[in-house]
Amino acid sequence: MKDEAVSGVPDEPIRENRFRLELRLLLTAVMFYTRIKCPDWVGYSAERLNRSTRYFPAMGWLVGLVVAAVMLATGLVLPTVVAVVLGLAAGVLLTGAFHEDGFADVCDGFGGGTSRQRTLDIMKDSRVGAFAAIGLVLLFSLKIAALTALMDTGIWQAAAALLFAHVLSRWCVVTIIFSDDYARDDLTSKVKPIGRKISRLGFAAASVWMLPFVGLSWWQPWWLLAIPIAFLVRLALARWFRQRLGGYTGDCLGMAQQVNEVVTLLVVLASINIS
């Protein structure tokens, strides 16, 4: 998640019926986390952006379904590895590499920063350094290798694992927002509204998007194994962010999403190979 200046309509009180409010929050999430165009009436409000965090795991369903659909469709006529790369490319186009950009910035900042402020300054820099380049190569290599191997075990199983990884990784990000503090002191960040604490009700609403996987654990029991492992990784990342920055930034959230997406795919693949 990239930290950038943002301009928009001034914050307005949220006063509308419940259905329209939830629809506006959902579309706010779509508008912020993807490049899908939304109706003008959705507008921008820092308050709505903060509350739309409850729909972040839902964006995992959206992006995951698109990536899986492209991967499965192209896999019918192209080699598996090519289909996987095309699927990942579709995901990058859909999100504008939003989370990958945050991952790269954290690699550069944490790799080259020697102090809290220096680390934050590097993460703000739009230039791509060696740590970011190496990190992205390794990240996508792991994704391609894991998804190619999963496709070889069965295309529908691979699609389910991919969708699960997208949703679970975003839910882990919501848990960081729920429990930790935002690290930046300035007000120019695009994700500053998200940095505000999510309410317990909002966190519960975000967790609802995980229920289908828990409910279908009898079909794929590795879903239940991946959840605690991904959460342990989330705990380690959040602790790392606190030690280096005193909390998280939008870029840190992007890294957490990307790392947990890969971790989930690897756990699923390992579980299948062991069973």
C-alpha positions as CSV (number, residue, x, y, z in Angstrom):
1,M,0.0,0.0,0.0
2,K,1.7,3.1,-1.2
3,D,1.9,6.2,1.0
4,E,1.1,9.3,-1.2
5,A,-0.5,12.6,-1.0
6,V,-4.2,12.5,-1.8
7,S,-6.7,15.1,-2.8
8,G,-10.5,14.6,-2.6
9,V,-13.8,15.8,-1.4
10,P,-13.6,17.1,2.2
11,D,-14.8,14.7,4.8
12,E,-18.6,14.6,5.3
13,P,-20.7,13.1,8.0
14,I,-22.0,9.7,7.1
15,R,-25.8,10.1,7.2
16,E,-27.7,7.7,4.9
17,N,-29.7,4.5,5.1
18,R,-27.8,1.3,6.1
19,F,-27.9,-0.4,2.7
20,R,-26.7,2.7,0.8
21,L,-24.0,3.2,3.4
22,E,-22.6,-0.3,3.1
23,L,-22.8,-0.1,-0.7
24,R,-20.8,3.1,-0.6
25,L,-18.3,1.6,1.8
26,L,-17.9,-1.4,-0.5
27,L,-17.4,0.7,-3.6
28,T,-15.0,2.9,-1.6
29,A,-12.9,-0.2,-1.0
30,V,-13.1,-1.2,-4.7
31,M,-12.1,2.4,-5.7
32,F,-9.2,2.5,-3.3
33,Y,-7.8,-1.0,-3.6
34,T,-8.3,-1.6,-7.3
35,R,-8.4,0.4,-10.5
36,I,-12.0,-0.4,-11.2
37,K,-13.9,2.8,-12.0
38,C,-16.8,3.5,-9.6
39,P,-19.8,5.9,-10.0
40,D,-19.1,9.5,-9.2
41,W,-21.7,9.5,-6.4
42,V,-19.4,7.3,-4.3
43,G,-17.1,10.3,-3.8
44,Y,-14.3,10.4,-1.3
45,S,-14.4,10.7,2.5
46,A,-11.7,9.8,5.0
47,E,-14.3,8.5,7.3
48,R,-15.7,6.2,4.7
49,L,-12.2,5.1,3.7
50,N,-11.5,4.1,7.3
51,R,-14.8,2.2,7.7
52,S,-14.3,0.5,4.3
53,T,-11.5,-1.5,5.8
54,R,-14.1,-4.1,6.7
55,Y,-14.3,-4.9,3.0
56,F,-10.6,-5.4,2.5
57,P,-10.9,-9.2,2.7
58,A,-13.7,-8.9,0.2
59,M,-11.2,-7.4,-2.2
60,G,-9.3,-10.6,-1.8
61,W,-12.3,-12.4,-3.2
62,L,-12.5,-10.0,-6.1
63,V,-8.9,-10.0,-7.1
64,G,-8.4,-13.7,-6.4
65,L,-11.4,-14.6,-8.6
66,V,-10.0,-12.5,-11.5
67,V,-6.5,-14.0,-11.2
68,A,-7.9,-17.6,-10.9
69,A,-10.3,-17.1,-13.9
70,V,-7.4,-15.8,-16.1
71,M,-5.1,-18.6,-14.9
72,L,-7.7,-21.3,-15.5
73,A,-8.9,-20.0,-18.9
74,T,-5.4,-19.5,-20.3
75,G,-4.3,-22.8,-18.9
76,L,-6.6,-24.6,-21.3
77,V,-4.5,-23.6,-24.3
78,L,-1.2,-22.5,-22.9
79,P,1.5,-24.2,-20.7
80,T,0.9,-24.0,-17.0
81,V,3.7,-21.6,-16.1
82,V,2.5,-19.2,-18.9
83,A,-1.0,-19.3,-17.5
84,V,0.2,-18.6,-14.0
85,V,2.2,-15.5,-15.2
86,L,-0.8,-14.2,-17.1
87,G,-3.0,-14.7,-14.1
88,L,-0.5,-12.8,-11.9
89,A,-0.2,-10.0,-14.5
90,A,-4.0,-9.7,-14.4
91,G,-3.9,-9.2,-10.7
92,V,-1.2,-6.6,-11.0
93,L,-3.2,-4.7,-13.6
94,L,-6.4,-4.9,-11.5
95,T,-4.7,-3.5,-8.3
96,G,-2.2,-1.2,-10.0
97,A,0.6,-3.2,-8.2
98,F,-0.7,-1.4,-5.0
99,H,0.5,-4.0,-2.5
100,E,3.6,-5.0,-4.5
101,D,4.7,-1.4,-4.4
102,G,4.4,-1.3,-0.6
103,F,6.4,-4.6,-0.4
104,A,9.2,-3.0,-2.6
105,D,9.3,0.2,-0.5
106,V,9.6,-1.8,2.7
107,C,12.4,-3.9,1.2
108,D,14.3,-0.7,0.3
109,G,13.5,1.2,3.6
110,F,14.3,-1.7,6.0
111,G,17.2,-2.8,3.9
112,G,18.9,0.6,3.6
113,G,17.6,2.6,6.6
114,T,19.7,2.9,9.6
115,S,17.3,4.9,11.7
116,R,13.5,5.3,12.0
117,Q,13.4,8.6,10.1
118,R,15.8,7.4,7.5
119,T,13.8,4.3,6.9
120,L,10.6,6.3,6.5
121,D,12.3,8.7,4.1
122,I,13.5,5.9,1.9
123,M,10.1,4.3,1.9
124,K,8.7,7.6,0.7
125,D,11.2,7.8,-2.2
126,S,9.6,6.7,-5.5
127,R,12.9,5.3,-6.9
128,V,13.4,1.6,-6.8
129,G,16.6,0.4,-5.1
130,A,18.5,-2.9,-5.1
131,F,16.6,-4.3,-2.1
132,A,13.3,-3.7,-3.8
133,A,14.3,-5.2,-7.1
134,I,15.7,-8.3,-5.4
135,G,12.7,-8.6,-3.2
136,L,10.2,-8.4,-6.0
137,V,12.2,-11.0,-8.1
138,L,12.1,-13.4,-5.2
139,L,8.5,-12.6,-4.4
140,F,7.2,-13.3,-7.9
141,S,9.5,-16.3,-8.4
142,L,7.9,-17.9,-5.3
143,K,4.4,-17.1,-6.5
144,I,5.0,-18.5,-10.0
145,A,6.7,-21.7,-8.6
146,A,4.0,-22.3,-6.0
147,L,1.1,-21.7,-8.3
148,T,2.6,-23.8,-11.1
149,A,3.1,-26.7,-8.7
150,L,-0.4,-26.3,-7.3
151,M,-1.8,-26.3,-10.9
152,D,-0.1,-29.7,-11.4
153,T,-2.0,-31.1,-8.4
154,G,-5.3,-30.0,-9.9
155,I,-6.6,-26.8,-11.5
156,W,-9.6,-26.4,-9.2
157,Q,-7.5,-27.0,-6.1
158,A,-5.0,-24.4,-7.3
159,A,-7.8,-21.9,-7.9
160,A,-9.2,-22.5,-4.4
161,A,-5.7,-22.1,-2.8
162,L,-5.1,-18.9,-4.7
163,L,-8.5,-17.4,-3.7
164,F,-7.8,-18.5,-0.1
165,A,-4.4,-16.9,-0.1
166,H,-5.8,-13.5,-1.3
167,V,-8.5,-13.4,1.3
168,L,-6.5,-14.7,4.3
169,S,-3.6,-12.4,3.6
170,R,-5.9,-9.4,3.5
171,W,-7.6,-10.5,6.7
172,C,-4.2,-10.6,8.4
173,V,-3.7,-7.0,7.3
174,V,-6.9,-6.0,9.0
175,T,-5.7,-7.6,12.2
176,I,-2.6,-5.4,12.2
177,I,-4.8,-2.3,11.7
178,F,-7.0,-3.5,14.6
179,S,-4.2,-4.1,17.1
180,D,-1.3,-1.9,16.1
181,D,-0.5,1.8,15.7
182,Y,0.1,3.9,12.6
183,A,3.7,5.0,12.5
184,R,3.8,8.1,10.4
185,D,3.2,11.5,12.1
186,D,2.4,13.5,8.9
187,L,-1.1,13.9,7.4
188,T,-0.1,13.6,3.8
189,S,-0.4,9.9,3.5
190,K,-3.1,8.4,1.3
191,V,-3.6,5.6,3.8
192,K,-3.8,7.8,6.9
193,P,-7.5,7.2,7.3
194,I,-6.9,3.5,7.2
195,G,-4.3,3.9,9.9
196,R,-7.0,4.9,12.4
197,K,-8.1,2.0,14.5
198,I,-10.8,-0.2,13.1
199,S,-13.7,-0.8,15.5
200,R,-14.6,-4.2,16.9
201,L,-17.7,-4.3,14.8
202,G,-15.7,-3.4,11.7
203,F,-13.2,-6.2,12.6
204,A,-16.0,-8.7,13.1
205,A,-17.5,-7.7,9.7
206,A,-14.1,-8.1,8.0
207,S,-13.7,-11.6,9.6
208,V,-17.0,-12.7,8.1
209,W,-15.3,-12.9,4.7
210,M,-13.2,-15.8,6.1
211,L,-16.2,-17.9,7.1
212,P,-16.7,-19.7,3.8
213,F,-13.2,-21.2,4.1
214,V,-13.7,-22.3,7.7
215,G,-17.1,-23.8,6.8
216,L,-15.6,-25.8,4.0
217,S,-12.6,-27.0,5.9
218,W,-13.9,-30.6,5.6
219,W,-13.2,-30.4,1.9
220,Q,-9.7,-28.8,2.2
221,P,-8.5,-29.3,5.8
222,W,-5.2,-27.4,5.0
223,W,-7.3,-24.2,5.1
224,L,-7.4,-24.5,8.9
225,L,-3.7,-25.2,9.0
226,A,-2.8,-22.2,7.0
227,I,-4.7,-19.7,9.1
228,P,-2.6,-20.1,12.3
229,I,0.6,-20.2,10.3
230,A,-0.3,-17.0,8.4
231,F,-1.3,-15.4,11.7
232,L,2.1,-16.3,13.3
233,V,3.8,-14.7,10.3
234,R,1.6,-11.6,10.7
235,L,2.7,-11.4,14.4
236,A,6.3,-11.6,13.4
237,L,5.9,-8.9,10.8
238,A,4.0,-6.6,13.1
239,R,6.7,-7.0,15.8
240,W,9.3,-6.1,13.1
241,F,7.4,-3.0,12.1
242,R,7.1,-1.9,15.7
243,Q,10.8,-2.4,16.4
244,R,11.9,-0.4,13.3
245,L,9.2,2.2,13.0
246,G,7.1,2.1,16.2
247,G,4.1,0.8,14.2
248,Y,3.0,0.2,10.6
249,T,2.7,2.3,7.5
250,G,0.7,1.7,4.4
251,D,3.7,0.2,2.8
252,C,4.1,-2.2,5.7
253,L,0.5,-3.3,5.2
254,G,1.3,-4.0,1.5
255,M,4.3,-6.1,2.5
256,A,2.2,-8.0,5.1
257,Q,-0.4,-8.8,2.4
258,Q,2.2,-10.0,-0.1
259,V,4.2,-12.1,2.4
260,N,1.1,-13.8,3.8
261,E,-0.2,-14.5,0.3
262,V,3.0,-16.4,-0.5
263,V,3.1,-18.1,2.9
264,T,-0.4,-19.4,2.4
265,L,0.3,-20.8,-1.0
266,L,3.5,-22.5,0.3
267,V,1.6,-24.0,3.3
268,V,-1.1,-25.3,1.1
269,L,1.5,-26.8,-1.3
270,A,3.4,-28.4,1.5
271,S,0.2,-29.8,3.0
272,I,-0.7,-31.4,-0.3
273,N,2.7,-32.9,-0.8
274,I,2.8,-34.3,2.7
275,S,-0.7,-35.9,2.5
